[in-house]
Amino acid sequence: MHSPHHLDEMLPRKARLHLLVRDGPVPAPSSARKVQCSACHLRRICLPAGLSESELERVDDRLVTSLRKVAHGQTLFRAGDRFNALFQIWTGFFKTVIGSSQGREQVTGFQMAGDLMGVDGIDMGLHSVDAIALEDSQVCVIAYEDIEALGRELPPMQRHLHRIMSREIVNDHAAMLRLGSMFAEERVAAFLLSLSDRLRTRGFSPSSLVLRMRREEIGSYLGLKLETVSRTLSKFQANGLLFVCQRQIQITDPAGLKHVLDGVTA
């Protein structure tokens, strides 16, 4: 088991997954740089399995137009912006938020390397959320008309996009379940276990988490107050489920967290 103090040393430099939040202006696009999907370390997450070499060549030739750098705290797109591209996160971490007329911010999700962003704009042709970089990040810019054309030529790509959109619906349902029927401890346990599982699928340690967002943002995402989030983490630590050191969390008893999620008192 890795010590939480050594998580940054454990992760590759370009793929460290931090949660860091600040607001900022819209970034100017960086100079275009092609990325070969077939050679990318995130290929197994971003692309459907089983593509032939010739199919991968077609993906490399047509799919990604450029890499765009988004500095930490800057915005990739805002609610109301015209939709014309999807964004696959190559390195870094983002949050999506919705603002209210009273100026309050509701966090709707956290996205890490390998996740596809911008799907919210397909229906109406406009984005419905703000996407803000939580650390210095890079995204692959995929023109939507290109991925539509490629989907017609390569049915596995079209099915892959449909699975991603279906996953968005499933995630929305899970969020509704958290907010509508779970107690505070169950919500926090669900959040930690979900983040752990996402790290595992990307080849990282599922037990060592670096949470660099404020606990207010966790609360916004989970529908909880700051005090409730802090109190719950402290209780989990007192019961031996995890170890908290400032922004670092070491999950010491994942089975115990799962019991909490299942409604067993921590």
C-alpha positions in Angstrom: 0.0 0.0 0.0 1.4 3.4 -1.0 1.7 6.1 1.6 -0.5 9.1 0.8 2.6 11.3 1.1 4.1 9.6 -2.0 1.2 9.7 -4.4 2.7 12.4 -6.5 5.9 10.4 -6.8 4.0 7.3 -7.8 2.0 8.9 -10.7 3.6 9.8 -14.1 4.4 13.5 -14.4 1.8 14.0 -17.2 -1.0 12.1 -15.5 -1.1 13.3 -11.9 -4.7 13.6 -10.9 -5.2 16.6 -8.6 -8.5 18.3 -7.7 -7.8 22.1 -7.7 -10.4 24.8 -8.1 -10.1 28.4 -9.2 -12.0 30.6 -11.5 -10.4 32.4 -14.4 -10.8 33.7 -18.0 -11.3 31.7 -21.1 -7.9 30.4 -22.3 -6.6 31.2 -25.7 -6.2 28.0 -27.8 -2.6 26.7 -27.8 -0.7 26.1 -31.0 -2.1 23.0 -32.9 -0.4 19.8 -32.1 -1.5 16.4 -33.5 -1.9 13.4 -31.2 -1.7 9.8 -32.2 -4.6 8.1 -30.5 -3.1 4.7 -31.4 0.0 5.4 -29.3 -1.7 7.2 -26.4 -1.4 5.9 -22.9 -5.2 6.4 -22.5 -6.1 4.5 -25.7 -7.9 1.7 -23.9 -10.1 4.2 -22.1 -10.8 6.6 -25.1 -11.2 4.1 -27.9 -13.3 1.0 -28.4 -11.4 -2.3 -28.1 -10.6 -4.4 -31.1 -9.9 -1.8 -33.7 -7.6 -3.1 -36.5 -4.4 -1.3 -37.5 -6.0 0.2 -40.5 -8.9 1.5 -38.4 -6.5 3.0 -35.9 -4.7 4.8 -38.8 -8.0 6.3 -39.9 -8.6 7.5 -36.3 -5.1 9.0 -36.2 -5.7 10.8 -39.5 -9.1 12.3 -38.8 -10.2 12.3 -35.2 -8.1 14.7 -33.1 -7.5 18.1 -34.6 -5.2 19.6 -31.8 -4.2 19.6 -28.2 -5.4 22.6 -26.3 -3.7 23.7 -23.0 -6.0 25.0 -20.3 -4.2 26.5 -17.4 -5.4 25.7 -13.9 -8.5 27.8 -13.0 -9.3 28.7 -16.6 -12.4 27.7 -18.4 -12.6 25.3 -21.4 -16.1 26.3 -22.2 -19.0 28.1 -20.5 -22.8 27.5 -20.3 -24.3 29.2 -23.4 -21.2 28.7 -25.6 -21.9 27.3 -29.0 -21.1 23.6 -29.2 -18.9 22.4 -32.1 -16.4 20.0 -30.5 -15.9 17.3 -27.9 -12.9 17.3 -25.6 -11.0 14.2 -24.4 -8.9 15.0 -21.3 -5.3 14.0 -22.0 -3.8 15.3 -18.8 -5.2 17.1 -15.8 -8.6 17.4 -14.1 -11.7 19.5 -14.5 -15.0 20.3 -12.7 -18.3 21.1 -14.3 -20.5 23.7 -12.6 -23.9 25.4 -13.1 -24.4 28.9 -11.8 -27.6 30.1 -10.3 -29.3 33.5 -10.7 -28.2 34.3 -7.1 -24.6 33.7 -8.0 -24.2 30.4 -6.3 -22.2 27.6 -7.9 -23.4 24.0 -8.1 -20.7 21.5 -8.9 -22.2 18.8 -11.2 -19.1 16.6 -11.7 -15.4 16.0 -11.7 -13.6 14.8 -14.9 -10.2 13.2 -15.1 -7.8 12.0 -17.8 -9.6 9.8 -20.3 -13.0 11.4 -19.7 -14.9 12.9 -22.7 -16.3 16.4 -22.1 -18.8 18.5 -24.0 -21.5 15.9 -24.6 -24.0 18.2 -22.8 -24.0 20.4 -25.9 -25.0 17.8 -28.5 -28.8 18.2 -28.1 -29.3 22.0 -28.2 -26.0 23.0 -29.8 -25.1 25.0 -26.7 -23.2 24.0 -23.6 -25.2 23.8 -20.4 -22.3 23.9 -17.9 -19.0 25.6 -17.2 -16.0 23.4 -17.5 -13.1 24.7 -15.3 -9.6 23.2 -15.1 -8.7 22.1 -11.6 -5.0 22.0 -12.6 -2.9 22.7 -15.7 -4.5 20.4 -18.2 -4.5 19.4 -21.9 -7.4 18.3 -23.9 -7.7 16.7 -27.3 -10.1 18.8 -29.4 -12.4 16.6 -31.5 -14.6 18.4 -34.1 -18.1 16.9 -33.7 -18.6 16.7 -37.4 -15.4 14.6 -37.7 -16.5 12.1 -35.0 -19.9 11.9 -36.7 -18.3 11.1 -40.0 -15.9 8.6 -38.5 -18.8 6.9 -36.7 -20.5 6.3 -40.0 -17.3 4.8 -41.4 -16.4 2.8 -38.2 -19.4 1.5 -36.4 -17.4 0.6 -33.3 -16.6 4.3 -32.8 -20.3 5.2 -33.1 -21.2 2.5 -30.5 -18.4 3.8 -28.3 -19.9 7.3 -28.4 -23.3 5.9 -27.6 -21.9 4.1 -24.6 -20.4 7.3 -23.3 -23.7 9.2 -23.6 -25.5 6.3 -21.9 -22.9 6.5 -19.1 -23.7 10.2 -18.7 -27.3 9.3 -18.1 -26.4 6.6 -15.6 -24.2 9.0 -13.7 -27.0 11.5 -13.6 -29.3 8.9 -12.1 -26.7 8.0 -9.5 -26.4 11.7 -8.6 -30.2 11.9 -8.2 -30.0 8.8 -5.9 -27.3 10.4 -3.8 -29.2 13.6 -3.3 -32.6 12.1 -2.9 -32.2 9.1 -0.7 -28.7 8.7 0.8 -27.6 9.9 4.2 -24.5 12.1 4.5 -22.2 9.3 5.4 -23.4 7.2 2.4 -22.9 10.2 0.1 -19.3 10.7 1.2 -18.5 7.0 1.0 -20.0 6.8 -2.5 -17.9 9.8 -3.6 -14.6 8.3 -2.3 -15.4 4.8 -3.7 -16.3 6.2 -7.1 -13.1 8.2 -7.3 -11.1 5.2 -6.1 -12.6 3.0 -8.8 -11.9 5.6 -11.5 -8.3 5.7 -10.5 -8.1 2.0 -10.5 -9.3 1.8 -14.1 -6.6 4.2 -15.2 -3.8 2.1 -13.5 -3.3 4.2 -10.4 -3.5 3.2 -6.8 -7.1 3.0 -5.7 -6.3 3.7 -2.1 -4.2 6.9 -2.2 -6.3 10.0 -3.1 -5.2 13.6 -3.4 -8.1 15.9 -3.0 -7.0 19.5 -3.7 -10.5 21.0 -4.0 -11.9 22.7 -1.0 -14.3 20.6 1.0 -17.0 23.2 0.1 -16.8 21.9 -3.5 -17.2 18.3 -2.3 -20.2 19.5 -0.3 -21.6 21.3 -3.4 -21.3 18.1 -5.4 -22.9 15.9 -2.7 -25.5 18.4 -1.5 -23.9 18.7 1.9 -22.6 21.5 4.0 -18.9 22.0 4.6 -19.2 21.1 8.3 -21.0 17.8 7.4 -18.2 16.8 5.0 -15.5 17.5 7.5 -17.3 15.8 10.3 -18.0 12.7 8.2 -14.3 12.4 7.1 -13.3 12.7 10.7 -15.7 10.0 11.7 -14.4 7.7 9.0 -10.9 8.2 10.2 -11.8 7.6 13.8 -13.5 4.3 12.8 -10.4 3.2 10.8 -11.8 3.5 7.4 -9.3 6.0 6.1 -6.5 8.3 7.1 -6.7 12.0 6.4 -3.7 14.2 6.2 -4.7 17.7 5.0 -5.6 17.1 1.3 -4.4 13.5 1.1 -6.6 10.6 1.9 -5.5 7.0 2.3 -8.4 4.5 2.2 -7.4 1.9 4.7 -10.7 -0.1 4.8 -12.5 -0.1 1.4 -14.8 -2.9 2.5 -15.8 -0.8 5.5 -16.6 2.1 3.2 -18.7 -0.2 1.1 -20.6 -1.2 4.2 -21.3 2.4 4.9 -22.6 2.8 1.3 -24.8 -0.2 1.8 -26.4 1.5 4.9 -24.3 -0.1 7.6 -23.3 2.5 10.2 -19.7 3.5 10.2 
